[in-house]
Amino acid sequence: MKIPQHIYITDKKRETKEAFEKIFQTENPEKLLVVTSISTIKQLKWVFDLLARNRRVEKHLIKKNDKQALEKTIKRIRKDSFDCCIGIGGGKALDIAKYASFVEKVRFISFPTLLSHDGIASPVAVIRDGKHWSESRKAESPYAVVVDLMTISRAPAKSILSGIGDLVANLFASIDAEVFEKKCKSPNNELAAAIARSASSLVFPSFSSISIGRISKKELKQLAWGLVLSGISMSIAGNSRPASGAEHKISHAIDYLFSPPVSHGFTVSIGNVISAFLHRRYKNEIIEFNLSLGLPVSCEDIGIEKEEFVNAVLYAGKIRPDRHTILEEKKLTKKEVMYLLDEIEKVRGEVGG
Ligand SMILES: [Zn+2]
């Protein structure tokens, strides 16, 4: 089990500079590869300049997180003997840099520009395979994570919402892991579950009273820590189970069947509601929470018809059968899913949406 050796949440250029100095204090890399996109590096040239002060640094620009981009990055690290790799970006650059570093056994540093998911510190990399499908590959946690709040606060509000939705999922994933401990192949790691659950408590339910457009640095820092801790819980468990249960299966099924143009945390948020209703836990609270923040409650909120969405719920129960969740337990029929969606709608009406 590897967890990040350095975690810095910084708020000024000087603090970010000091964070890198500490990271490189013991082992200064000779050659550092920066994996990023062209638009990101234009905005964050100052980070590149900071890194280039005492070592050889080169850029490797990527557009996608697909297999071709991954192969090219692996070859680049190998050919030019880079001994450290930093991913600067939202998701794609981090995924590619994380997995390529894992294959080539070099240190990986994560510098997220968005707080939209818990991949910023997790040992999992998402690699696209074809148009609709993406594969979650097991890699290693970053050696270091630097979250620069100045950069994060300039990101779209939707990315913050996505991160919140992804973090709330830990609550439902940990309920799945706890309730179905005996039905899963791997044992439930209680430390990992406790970390994942307390990470989600940094935002749920307290963030329901915040205004996303006016989110403070303090709240952003709280979200950043939550997402980092979520990643660490996966490293401790040795799998993504503390942060991924039935709600993530729903999210994957939606992505696979409909590829909606919304962030990961939005489809996960719909999964959070389904999971809450199936477990009969936090039903009103999750609807209130999503509505107050502007996260989706049901499929119609992201433009998917109810009749179509039923197929996603049915399909979700067939994803990763080794990870037993409330979906495999209930083995819902089409009629039962319709009934469930009606119930969600009813409670939504009562709660006030
Ligand atoms: Zn997720």
Residues whose N, C-alpha, C, O or C-beta is under 5 A from the ligand:
A	BS01	ZN	D166
